[in-house]
Amino acid sequence: MTDAVTVYLEDLSVGQSLERAFTATDAAIRAFADVSEDHNPVHVDEAYAATTPFKGRIAHGALLNAWISATIAGGLPGRGSIYVSQSLSFKRAVKIDDVVTITLTVTDIQPKTGVVTLTTVASVGGKTYAKGVAEVIAPRKPV
């Protein structure tokens, strides 16, 4: 991402947040299936997916996690941050062409270690589809 920014550890504050939107296009889902080698038919085969409780294809849960990672790298904290851990609970399935908003919010900052805790929420149309907690090591200002 060429427009990524960095928010240094020293400039972060509890309550700070960032939102980014991503669209679960057919192309994005198929590309993710190829990269991850996860070709579960619920993601890539419309005829099969129509027979499931979802009544159609859905995005990979790990794709939402990748969009969380992209939002971390894209600005909170941004370039140079190290993604340490993520818990994520899925509430609803993302369908083809859903616009997914990823919201990160800083909930804790450990100045000594540089570890920043973020709530992570993936939502569609204002409804939560996945939520969790991430820990990242934020970059420090150069001296």
C-alpha positions in Angstrom: 0.0 0.0 0.0 1.7 3.2 -1.2 -0.4 5.6 0.9 0.3 3.8 4.2 1.3 6.0 7.1 3.0 5.4 10.4 1.6 6.4 13.8 4.6 6.0 16.1 4.1 4.5 19.6 4.7 7.9 21.2 1.8 9.4 19.2 -0.8 6.7 19.9 -3.5 7.2 22.4 -6.2 4.9 23.9 -9.4 5.4 22.0 -7.7 6.3 18.7 -9.3 4.4 15.9 -9.1 3.8 12.1 -11.6 2.5 9.6 -11.0 1.1 6.1 -13.5 -0.5 3.7 -12.9 -3.5 1.5 -15.3 -5.2 -1.0 -15.6 -9.0 -1.0 -15.5 -9.3 -4.8 -15.6 -12.5 -6.6 -12.0 -11.7 -7.8 -10.8 -11.0 -4.3 -12.3 -14.3 -3.0 -10.8 -16.3 -5.8 -7.4 -14.7 -5.5 -7.4 -15.4 -1.8 -8.4 -19.0 -2.4 -5.4 -19.3 -4.8 -2.9 -17.6 -2.5 -4.1 -19.6 0.6 -4.8 -22.8 -1.3 -8.1 -22.9 0.5 -10.5 -23.9 -2.3 -13.4 -25.0 0.0 -16.4 -25.1 -2.3 -18.4 -22.8 0.0 -16.0 -20.1 -1.2 -15.5 -20.9 -4.9 -18.4 -23.1 -6.1 -21.8 -21.4 -6.4 -23.7 -24.6 -7.1 -22.3 -26.2 -4.0 -22.6 -23.1 -1.8 -26.3 -22.7 -2.8 -26.9 -26.0 -0.9 -25.4 -24.7 2.3 -27.2 -22.7 5.1 -25.6 -19.6 3.5 -27.5 -20.1 0.2 -24.5 -18.9 -1.7 -20.8 -18.3 -1.7 -19.1 -16.7 1.2 -15.7 -15.1 1.8 -13.0 -16.9 3.7 -12.9 -15.9 7.4 -9.1 -15.6 7.0 -9.7 -12.9 4.3 -11.3 -10.7 7.0 -8.2 -11.3 9.1 -6.0 -10.3 6.1 -8.0 -7.1 5.8 -7.4 -6.4 9.6 -3.7 -6.9 8.9 -3.9 -4.5 6.0 -5.6 -1.9 8.1 -2.9 -2.3 10.8 -0.2 -1.9 8.2 -2.1 0.9 6.5 -2.2 3.3 9.4 -2.8 2.0 12.9 0.0 1.9 13.8 1.0 1.5 10.1 4.3 0.9 8.3 6.9 -0.9 10.5 4.4 -2.3 12.9 4.7 -6.0 13.9 1.5 -8.0 14.1 2.0 -10.3 17.2 -1.4 -11.9 17.9 -5.1 -11.9 16.9 -8.2 -13.5 18.4 -11.2 -13.4 16.1 -14.8 -14.6 16.5 -17.1 -14.8 13.5 -20.7 -13.8 13.9 -22.0 -13.7 10.3 -20.8 -14.8 6.9 -19.6 -12.2 4.4 -21.2 -12.7 0.9 -20.0 -11.7 -2.5 -20.0 -7.9 -3.0 -20.5 -7.1 0.6 -18.6 -4.0 1.7 -16.7 -4.8 4.8 -15.6 -2.0 7.2 -12.7 -2.9 9.3 -12.5 -0.8 12.5 -9.4 -0.8 14.8 -9.5 0.9 18.2 -6.5 1.3 20.5 -7.5 -0.1 24.0 -4.1 -0.4 25.7 -0.5 0.9 25.2 2.6 -0.6 26.9 5.3 2.1 26.5 8.1 -0.1 27.7 7.5 -3.0 25.3 5.8 -1.0 22.5 2.9 -3.5 22.5 -0.4 -1.9 21.5 -3.7 -3.7 22.0 -6.5 -3.1 19.4 -10.1 -4.1 19.2 -10.8 -5.4 15.7 -14.2 -5.3 14.2 -15.4 -6.3 10.7 -18.8 -5.0 9.9 -21.2 -4.9 7.0 -24.0 -2.3 6.9 -23.4 -1.5 10.6 -23.7 -5.1 11.8 -20.8 -6.9 13.3 -19.6 -9.9 11.3 -16.4 -10.6 13.2 -14.7 -9.1 16.3 -11.6 -9.7 18.3 -8.4 -8.3 19.8 -5.0 -7.8 18.2 -1.7 -7.1 19.6 1.0 -5.2 17.6 4.4 -3.8 18.3 4.3 -0.2 17.2 7.3 1.5 15.7 9.1 4.1 17.8 10.1 7.5 16.5 13.6 7.5 15.1 16.2 9.2 17.3 
